């Protein structure tokens, strides 16, 4: 296997193993997301129709906040005892490091979605069509792509955890906007076929973010 | 002459403060050089600059014929550094940490596992290999770090050892001294920074003293 892909997979496997072993951290984040959705549903419970219409936006807000918590943790274990330098000194391509981390973060955002989506269906009285899967995947990819780059960028700053959401949110506005619209249309069974245009836009943003992040990762993840 | 390290007017500045300046150093391939200096004299920055982890602010630095600013990849594939930081993952076992290093170096899986088995035996930590790093003593952790150096030694031309002795137990020190002798006999270039002068001079035939951010003495140990 090509060394670049072997390095990418090695980083992904390492991160996934560590996330599983430190499962209490993941459980806390997921519980936080569920609690957020529950609070949103309480706040809007006076108007059930409004609550149903707001459900896609509130789902993506919950996904955004849980992802932030997870992303800010993603690089902490690389800066505790010089691990990041260690990876570079073993000849790891900075882009392989970025891609490996991206794969882990995408897996985690999808995991959060898998828990939060049924919770949203229960709290906001929604049925879940199968077509929702595509929008959830593409939205999660957008969050993971930019999120991984910015999490790596802010990891060495003292106030990096505070800085990350401030930097990330403006960048993610297009992805969140598309994801909310695609999700809303999918939940409404897309009677007029409008979902496709939003999906194309989402794919465009994901592609631009992925290529741009790969381009910058070589410089930003090298750290010297 | 084939050079491992060539520095010409190299320096490193953090803000307005020059940590290192006016460095003119040439080290031939196969040499073993001891680097002495007080705490904060810039020894670690000097080694990190050679390791491509710190970019020089001025001057030129060539490592194994490659420019540290342009050719980091080829340099990193042929150097190893043992520094103050262990660079291990606490949540992984000793064996998993070594496997990760093997994968990143591109060693085929069967060869990697066989090598790791031998290394763990040599370092006398086979029975601890499947324990998490955060369950091991400091001395054992340092042996795992040594294991990572051994795993890649065939591909290594230049070894940077930054005060490797203090955190090792007696047996660990003996193993490290054996390794340094082995690497010397294989013609590898070794830069050894240490506060234990006697220990370092047992291996080195050249001494470099860094004082006030520059080379204060460069020559044979007296």
Interface residues (C-beta under 8 A of the other chain):
Chain A: X3 X6 X7 X9 X10 X14 X17 X18 X21 X22 X77 X80 X81 X82 X83 X85 X86 X87 X88 X89 X90 X91 X92 X93 X222 X223 X224
Chain B: X51 X52 X53 X54 X55 X72 X73 X76 X77 X79 X80 X81 X83 X84 X85 X86 X87 X88 X89 X90 X91 X92 X96 X100 X101 X103 X104 X105 X106 X148 X152
